[in-house]
């Protein structure tokens, strides 16, 4: 018993010493390099800010930075501030190069750092780590190309808990559904877009297989089987998106709000527009480019829940803010006359809320929140009545004329109006 107590004492002492050394190391590193930025700019102990440079005033020695939550910081700098350029994807400063303030520009990504405990409102930043806007854009384009080449996407049509497999289906406007089975293992990185947000790849939250639901939109990166029916995934990102359509009844440009009557329920819905929301107009003559046939038999009938094809617009395609962006079209997809609708939508010029008119018919994608009468627009396309009429006609059988109100919006358009994005 005595020996046991002695050994127990030694173990406790060693643990205490180890804990002290760990805490001391962390404190030294924090003092030298700063910490991860706090969520609140009001905290005087904020020792780091990561975000996008909005403005630089060299005379006043101040830099305006908007962090990834949209909070604006005024960063003070001095003649002693160090500037380092880091390549996107690097995890340490080992390969960073020295630059000057003149090399920092609007739109660059920066990490402004202070010594731990400093008040960032009054104390100049000791170091600014920079990723240039051009370098970030180049890296993002490389990653998008990788997702286009090795990715699959569409609507989740089944989830098998016993085998931990997810089936994702994409369907063309004139063809049969294409299904891909994705086994999920412990090695797969699972991420989910939170509700009521503009989906940004950088803000997708860690998730699990159990959170994936039928009708979710999903995108996976990995190696496809020879026949294209299975994918060994490295990463999966998904979200519970919803496509809403209706006729515009009111527009409040000052409040960035559009009110519509829902196509199916006829109930009023309020659409909130954020800076990252993308608005486009569907050209009236564009529908003819997809075969124009408004009658049944012009193409394969649609199938509810089969989902659209790869996707593509998780967020603003034209503006592509940091961390967001479409992966661009890739095989499959909703096609007509040899064209991919998602690809065409991404190329349509953006418009402002002032160009949306009362009486327009719109389709809008969203990550729904708790309020069923209010949606935050990810991507909104107005003037879509001819397109909906065509889709409705192709989904009809027996010679009946299709009507926009009968279109399954999620099943027909889920992946192309703000679908799951990539870096």
PERA-V879399 format. One record per backbone hydrogen bond with DSSP energy under -0.5 kcal/mol. CO is the residue of the C=O (numbers start at 1). NH is the residue of the N-H. If there is no record, write none. Layout:
((CO,NH) (CO,NH))
This chain:
((1,5) (2,6) (3,7) (4,8) (5,9) (6,10) (7,11) (8,12) (9,13) (10,14) (11,15) (12,16) (13,17) (14,18) (15,19) (16,20) (17,21) (18,22) (19,23) (20,24) (21,25) (22,26) (23,27) (24,28) (25,29) (26,30) (27,31) (28,32) (29,33) (30,34) (30,116) (39,41) (40,43) (43,46) (45,117) (47,114) (49,112) (50,68) (51,110) (52,66) (53,107) (55,64) (56,58) (57,61) (57,62) (61,77) (62,57) (63,65) (63,75) (64,54) (64,55) (65,67) (65,73) (66,52) (67,70) (71,67) (73,65) (73,75) (74,76) (75,63) (76,125) (78,81) (82,128) (83,99) (84,86) (84,130) (85,97) (87,90) (93,96) (97,85) (99,83) (100,103) (101,104) (105,108) (108,53) (109,131) (110,51) (111,129) (112,49) (113,126) (113,127) (115,118) (118,120) (119,122) (119,123) (120,76) (126,82) (127,113) (128,84) (128,130) (129,111) (130,86) (131,109) (132,136) (133,137) (134,138) (135,139) (136,140) (137,141) (138,142) (139,143) (140,144) (141,145) (142,146) (143,147) (144,148) (145,149) (146,150) (147,151) (150,222) (152,220) (154,218) (155,157) (155,169) (156,215) (158,167) (159,161) (160,164) (160,165) (164,184) (165,160) (166,168) (166,182) (167,157) (167,158) (168,180) (169,155) (170,178) (176,172) (178,170) (180,168) (181,183) (181,231) (182,166) (183,185) (183,233) (185,188) (188,190) (189,236) (190,207) (191,238) (192,205) (197,199) (200,203) (200,204) (201,204) (205,192) (208,211) (209,212) (213,216) (216,156) (217,239) (218,154) (219,237) (220,152) (221,234) (221,235) (222,224) (223,232) (225,228) (229,181) (230,225) (231,183) (231,233) (232,223) (234,189) (235,221) (236,191) (237,219) (238,193) (239,217) (239,241) (240,368) (242,244) (242,366) (244,364) (245,263) (246,362) (247,261) (248,359) (250,259) (251,253) (252,256) (252,257) (256,273) (257,252) (258,271) (259,249) (259,250) (260,262) (260,269) (261,247) (262,266) (267,262) (269,260) (269,271) (270,272) (270,375) (271,258) (272,377) (274,277) (278,380) (279,351) (280,382) (281,283) (283,286) (284,287) (286,289) (287,290) (287,292) (288,291) (291,293) (295,298) (303,306) (307,171) (312,314) (312,328) (314,199) (316,320) (321,324) (323,201) (323,202) (325,422) (333,335) (334,341) (335,173) (336,339) (339,336) (339,341) (340,344) (341,345) (342,346) (343,347) (344,347) (344,348) (345,348) (349,281) (352,355) (353,356) (357,360) (360,248) (361,383) (361,384) (362,246) (363,381) (364,244) (365,378) (365,379) (366,242) (366,368) (367,196) (370,372) (371,374) (373,270) (375,272) (375,377) (378,278) (379,365) (380,280) (381,363) (382,282) (384,388) (385,389) (386,390) (387,391) (388,392) (389,393) (390,394) (391,395) (392,396) (393,396) (397,400) (403,406) (404,407) (407,409) (408,412) (409,413) (410,414) (413,416) (413,417) (415,312) (415,313) (416,418))
